């Protein structure tokens, strides 16, 4: 990979999955959404109000926001100062302006300036040239949670043992940052008491210097949907009138970066852990020390921990090889005893390490990644504010694409719009179906295209259990034989259900974009599709395998054998990983508020307006 792409990358990484999900949901290239965000507010770094009154992350005029605002994170408010809401709203506006067929005209509708259109489309074109492997590697490190579910602070730079020290209070829960597989746990001279896990992308996380390791972890019991039917859900608004006014106008006084925009204080309460109470564990309400490592600690409110009812989960002994959900408690912060090779640190803390996917990938500096996780949690796009992360109602299409594998498993199994064989249901229940396949099936269902699936990973056998099944790494595939009750074999050609389904699949972007779609016909300009006569009775969807090579915890000399070459394994060299993380550390993170702004509009009529001051007030 040419180093130019790494050196010139400037998008705050936590925004990538939001751009991609919004673009997929509304049929707008994600690069255009990113380019508008860059032109309008420098990715949220300048939130001053324009001379025409446009405000927020995507600079919406209040009248346009009233019509096209979106509550993307489900917090009850359409907030132009929330990046998720604003980006989804921009995609909605562009779709209503015809952006799915004429993107140039839609961008002109957004801001009536030909110079603006030229600037946005040029930037989008440059972003479109970014190697997919680079975007995939970065995106795979963004969709995660902060590893300590309590008031926390983390310091800059590496320690003697490569990683970042996270300071908190003794007994604070240490949680799984992603859905993933436990690789092992134990005690070493260099790491002390540790747990190591690997996510579906192949990234390995090690939690070291722990006070204790959890003995049990929760496994969810599937429940059927109790909310709206899939037929009523849509990927985006249909039949909306074209905009009569621009979304944005005016100029901004370029405000300086707000103080603390790249701060490391964690605002908790927007996420929730799957807490397994530990006997004798200290409560997570005490205050951490006022200073750690010479850096003042930023205080945050005590978190709300999610307690699931007994009928929702059963507990299983934590052991190597099991699959755990994001938010599962893996251990607790200890009293702060130093271990061999570790920089002495006052007060309770833990050491967090990241080794990205790919052959020979080195340990990297976690701090730029942790900064992004803090910002992403503050958007509330994942698991909004302490609510059960497995909602009874069917989510919108954009939300589907941002959900975890565990959430998607529950929804696919309970969605009456997705028809699975007995073998296929078993594969979903036992964790053998990859997240991207699950997201694709649920995306079709909530887009009013109800798929019938003939097979998933059934050929791999049915001996696994929910406690120890690992996600497939040989490449995720699925056969769709019918949609909305109409067989693919007899409903083909222009205007058919097969064409509608394939075109919807072609709109998927980023990490959920299929590597191959094989159906009755191919489409010009869509290299991922091909006509396959032997599959004329179905639509075959395949995703490229994810790289899953890892090394033993503690820095073993020989890597474990990779189960797949993976799409990341040859993308970035070890030296380039160091370069990439250094570059991400140079990108100033915008400040993301953890509550609705004064400009937020209640999503439900009659609800009270927000009373929180708007961020970015400087320069208004």
N, C-alpha and C positions, 0 to 999 in steps of 0.2 A: 504494500500500500504506500503510495507516495506520501511523504511526510507533510507535504503542503496541506493536505486535507485536515490533518491533526492540528497543524499550526494555525490554520484559519478558522477552525470551528469556534463558534461564539454563542450558540444557543444554550441557555441554562438547561442542563440535562433533564430536570424534572418536568419540563414542559413538553418534551418529545412525545410521551405516550398520550398526552392530552391533545396535541395537534393531530396525531395519527387517528385517535378515536373519533374526534369531531369530524375530520375529513372523511373517514369511512362512513360515518352515520349519515352525512348529508351529501356525499358524492362530490366533495370539493378536494382538490389536491392539498395535502397537508402543508406542502411547501408554500402555497399561497397564503395560508393562514399564518404560518410563521413569518413570512415576508411582511404581511400587513402589521403583525405585532411588532416587528423590528422597526418598520417605518413610523408607526404611530407612537410607540412609547419605549423603544429600545428594550423590548422584552420586559416591560413593566418597571423599568428603572426610572422613567420619568412619567409620573402620574399626575402632573399638573393639568388643570383644565384648560382647554384650548380657548382661543379668542371668540369662537362661536358657541362655546358651552359644551363641547364634547368632552367626555370624561371616561375614566376607567382604563383597563388594560388594552382594550381595542378601540378606545376613543369613540364611544357612541354618543350621539345627540340624545338628550332625554326622550324626545318624541319617538325616535326610532327604537330606543331601548324599550319603551312602553309596548311597542308592537312585537319586537323580535327578541326580547330578552329571554334567557333560558335559565332554569334552575337545574344545572347539570349535576350538582353534587347532592341534590335531595335534601338540603338543609331548610327548605321552606321559603327561600328568598332568591329572587333573580337579581344578582349583584354584579354591576359592571366592574367593581373593584376586585372581584374574585376571578382569578385567571381561568378557571374551568368554565364558569358561567359565561365569561366574556368571549372565550374562544369558541365555545359551542354556539353562542349567539351570532358571532360573525359568520360561522359556517351556515347557520340557518338563514341569515340575511342573504348571503351569496347564492344559496340554493333558490330562495324565493326570487332573486334577481336573474335567474337562469344560468347560474354559474356551472351547473352540471353539463351544459351544452355550449356555453359561450362565456368562458372565464374572463376574457378581456372586458366584455360588456358589463359583467357583474362587478368587476373591480372598479370600473368607471362609475357604476351606480353607487358603490360604497363611498367614493369620494370623487366629486366631479372635477377631476383634473387629469389631463392627459399626461403631464409630467409625473403625477402620482402613479398612474397606471404603469408607465414605463419603469419607474423605480421598483414597484412591487413585483412586476413580472420578471425583471432582470434578476432581482434577489432570489425569487422563486426558482428561476432557471439555474442559478449557481448552487442553491441548496439541492436541487434535483440531481446535480452531478456528484453529490457526496456518496462515497461507496456504501452500498447497503450493509456490508459487513461492519463498517465503522458505526453506522447508526444502530445496528443490531446489538453490537457489543455495549454501546453506551446505554441503550434502552433497557437492556437486560440487567443493568445495575441501578436503574432508577425506580422501578416499581416495587418498593419495599418499605418496611416500617423501621422506626428507630429501635435499636436493640435493647434499650432499657426503658421499661414502662413506669417511669417515675420522674420527678424533678431531676434534671440532669444537666451536666456541662461536660464538654470535651475540649481538649487542648489542641494546639497546633503541633504539627510535626510528628516524625517518627520517634519511637522509643528505641532503646538498645535492642529489644526484641521488637521487630517491625510491627507496627500497629498503632492504634490510637487509644489512649486511656480515657475512659468515660467515668466521670465522678458522679456519685449519687449517694443515697443513704443505705446503710447496711440493711440487707433483707429485701431491697428493691427487686421486683421481678425482672429477669432477663428473658427476652422473648425471641421467638423465631422471626427473623425479618422477612421471610418469604415462606410460601409453601415449599417443602423440600424434604430431603432424605437425611436422616442422621447417619453420619459416617463413623462416628465413634466418640467416646469420652473416656476420661481417666485423669491421670496426674503425671506430669513430667517436670523435671527440674527447671526447664525454661518457661513453661506455661502455667505451672501450678495446676489447679483443678480446672479442666476445660471441657467444652463440648464443641464438636465440629459438625457442620451440616452443609449440604449442597443443594442449590435450587435447580429448577428445571432448565435454566439456561446454562448450567455447568459452573456457576460461580460458587466458590467455597468460602464459608464464613466460620471463623473460629472465635469462640468466646472463652477467654482465658482469665486466670486469676480470680475464679469464682469462689464464693463462700460455700455454695452447695450446688449439686446437680439434681434436677427433678427426678423422681422415681417413676412417676406416672404421667401420661399425656392423654388428652381427650380425642376420641374418634367420634365423628358425627353420625347420627342416625338420619337417613334421608326422610324428608316430609314432602307431601304433595303441595303444589301451589294452592293457595286459598284466595288469590287475588284475581286481577283482570285476566280475561282469556287472551291467548296469543293473537287471535284474530284482530283484537282491538288495538294492538301495539303497532307502532310504525317506526321506521328508521328516522324519519323526519317528517315535517308537516307536508301534507299533499294538498294541492288546490289553493295554496295561499296566494293572495293577490301580490303582484309584483310591487316592489317598493315605489312609492311616489316621491320620496325624499332620500337624500343620502344618509348613510349611517354616520359618517364623520365629516367634519368641516372645521376650518379655522387652523390657526397655528398655535404652537405651544412655546412658552418661554422655557427653554431647556433647563429643567431643575437639576441641581446636582444630586448625586446618589444620596438617598436618605441615610441618615446616621444609623449604623447598625445593620445595614442591608445585608451584609455577609456575616452577621453574628451567628453564634453557635448556641444561643439559648433555646431550649426545647419547650414549646408551648404544647402541653399535653391536654387531653380531654377531647381531642378530635379523633382519637383512635381508641380501641379497646382490646385488651388481651384476653385470651382464653385461659383464665386463671385456674390452676389447680392448687387450692390452698395447701400450704406446707405447714406441718406441725411446728409451732414455735417460731414461725417466720415473723420478722418485725413488720409492723404496719408501714405502708408506703406513704405516710402523711408527714413524716418528720422532715425538717429542713436540712439540706446538705450544708457542709461547712461554707463559710462566707467567702473563702478564697481557696483555690486549688491550683497548685503549680504556678502561683504568682498571678493568676488571671481571675478577676472577679466572676462569681457565678451569677447567672441571670436566673431569678426565681420564676417559677411557673406554678399554676394551680395544681392541686393534687389530682391525679388522674382518676377517672371512673373505670373500674375494671368490670368487664362483662362476665356475668355469671350465668351460664346456661342451665336450664332445668334438667333434671335427671333423665327425662324422657328424650332429651336432645342428644345426649352423648353417653358413651360408656368409656371407662378408663382402662388403659392398657399399660403394661410396664414399658418404660422407655428403654430401648435397646438399639444397637447399631442395625441399620437397614430399614427402620420404620419410617413412614411418611408422616410428617407433622404439618399442621396448618399454620399459616402466618398468624402470629400473636400467641402461639402456644408457649407457655412458660417452660423454659429449658433449665432454669436454675435461678440463683439469687446472688446479689452482690454481697461479697464478704466484708470483713472488717478492715481490709486494706493491707494485709500482710504482704510484704514484698517477697518476690521469688527471685531465684538466681537469674542474673542477666537483665532484670527489669530495672528501669529508672525508678528510684525511690519516689513515691507519691504519697502525700499526706491524705488521710481520710479514706473512707470506703470507695472502692473503684473496681473496674474490670478493664481488661485489655481486649480490644476488638480488632480482628484481622480479616482481610479480604484477599483472596487469590482468584482473579477472574478466570473465565473459561478459556480453554485453548492449551495446546501442547506447550509446555515449558513456561507458561505464564508466571510471572514473579508475584510475590506479595506486593501489594500497592498501598499507597498512603490512603487510608479510609476517609480522611477528613473531607475532601471535596464531595465524596459520595454521601457522607452523613449530612452535610449541609443541604444537599438536594432532598434527602429524605425528610428533613425538618420542613422545608418549604412545601413539599408535596403533601405532607400530613396537614399542614395549615390550610390547603385548598379544600380539604374535606372531600376530595373526589373519591377517595377510598374510604368505605365504612364510615359513613357520616356520623360524627359526634356521638359516640357511645351507643349507637343503635346496634341491634343484632345484625351482623354482617350477612345474614342469610334471610333476606326479606321474604314475606309471604306473597307480595305482589310482584308481578313480572316487571323487570326494569326496562328502561328505554334502551335503544340500540347502542348509543354511545356508552352508557354505563356498562353494558354487557362486555364491551371490549376492554374495559379497565378492571374487570373483576378478577379475583384470584381463582385458581383451579378448584379449590374446595368450594367456593361459592357457586361456580359454574356446575360442578357435579351435582349439587343439591337442586339447582334449577333445571338442569337437563332431565334429571330423573323424575322431577315433579311436573314437568311441562307436558300437558296433554297435546300440545301441538307438535311434539317431536315423537315419532313412532320408532321405537327400537325393538330389535329382536330380543329374545330372552338372553342370548349370548351377549349381545351388545349391552344390555342393561347390566349384566354381570361384570363386563369389562369396565363400565363407568363406575360401578359400585366398588370395585377393587382397585381403582386408581390407575388402570392400564391405559386409559385414553388421555392423550395430551391436552394441555390447556387450550391450544390453538384450535383443535378440532371441536372441543366443547364450546368455545367462544363462537366459532363459525356456525355451529348448529343452532345455538340460542339466538345469534344475530339474525339468521334466516327466520326463525320462529317469530321473534318480536317485530320483524319486518313484514309480517303477514304472508310469509312463504314457509308453510309448515312442512318440514322434510320427513320423509320416511327413509330409514337407514337400514340397509340389508346386512351390513357387517361393519365392524370397527377393527379391533385387534384380536378377534376371536381365535385366529390361527395360532396365537401365541400360547394357547392353553388356558385353563381355568383353575390352576392350582394355587393362585395367589390369594391372599386375604387382605382385608382392609388395613391390617396392622403392619404388613410388610411389603405390600406391592409397590414397586418403583415405577415411575413414569417411563413410558416407552421412549427409547432413544434411537430406534432404528428408522425413524421417519414416520410421522403420523399421517394416516390415510383414512378415507371414508368413501363409501359408495352410497349415493343418494338415488333411490329407485323411483320415488314419487314425491310430488310436492302438491300440497292442498288436495290430496286424494287423487290426483291425476298422475298416471304412470308416465315416466319419462319416455318409455318406449313408444308410446302412441300420441305424445303431445310434444312435437318437435317443430322446428322451422320458425319463421318470422312471427313474432307476436305470441309464441307459445309459452307455456309455463317453464319449459326447459331454457328458452332464451332469457326469460325474466330472471330465473335463478342464476344462470351463468353471469349475466350482467351485474347482478347484485354482488356476486362473489368477486368480480373484477374490481369492484369498488373498495374492497378491503385494502388497507395500507399498513405499512410498517411491519411489525412483528407478526401480525395476523394475516399477512398477505400470502395466499397459497403459492407454492412454487410451481404447481402444475394443476390445470383444470382440464380434464379429458372428458368430452361429451360428444353428442351427436354431430356438432358442427364446431368449427373454429371461427375466430373473429379477427378481422384485419386489425393490425396495430396492437394486438394483445398477445405478446409472445408466450404468455403462460398458458394459453389455451391451445388445444389441438383436437382435431377430429379423430376419433378412434372407433372404427366400426365394431370392434369386438366389445366396446362399451356403449353401443348404441342404445341399450336399454337402461342406462344409468349415467349419472354424472360422477366421475371419479375426481376427488379432491385430495391433493397431497401437499404436505408441508415438508420443507427441508429439515433434516435432523439437527438438533441442537448439540453443540459440543459439550461433552461432559467429562473431560479428563481432569483428574484431581491428584493431589499429592497427599500422603499421609500427614495428619496434624503433627506439628512440631518440627516440620522441615525435613522429612525423610529425603534421602538422596535420589531415589528412583520413583518416578511417577507411577501411579496405578495405571493399568492398561485401560485405554479409552474404549468404551463400548461403541463409539461411533466417531468417524472423522469429524463430524460436526461442521456447522457453517461458520464457526468462529475460530476453529483450531489453527487455520493457516492465515487468518485475516490480519492479525496484528502480532508482530514479533515481540519478544520480551522487552527489548529496548524501546519499542514504540509504546508499550503499555506504560512504561515510566514516563515517556514523553506525553502521552495522552492524559494521564492523571495530573501531571504538572500543568498542562494546558487547562484542564477543567478547574484546577485550583486558582487559575488566573482570571477566570470568568466571574465578574461580580454577580452574586446572586441578588435578584430583586427582593424587596421586602414583601412578604405575603401576610396579610392580616388574618387572624384566627377567628374573626367574627364578621357578621354582615356590616356593611358600611351604611352611612346615612342616605346613600343613593339607592340602596337595595329596595326592590319592590316585592311585597309579599306574593308568594306563588299562588296563594288561595285568597279569593275575594273575602274581605272582612277581617283578614289577619292584620295585626298591628305592624306598622312600619318599623324598620330598624332605627335605633337611636344612637348608634356608634358613629363617631366622627369619621369622615372619609379619610383614607390614607393619602399620602402624597400631597398634603395641603400646601407645601411650599411652592411659591411661584404662581398661585392661583390669581 
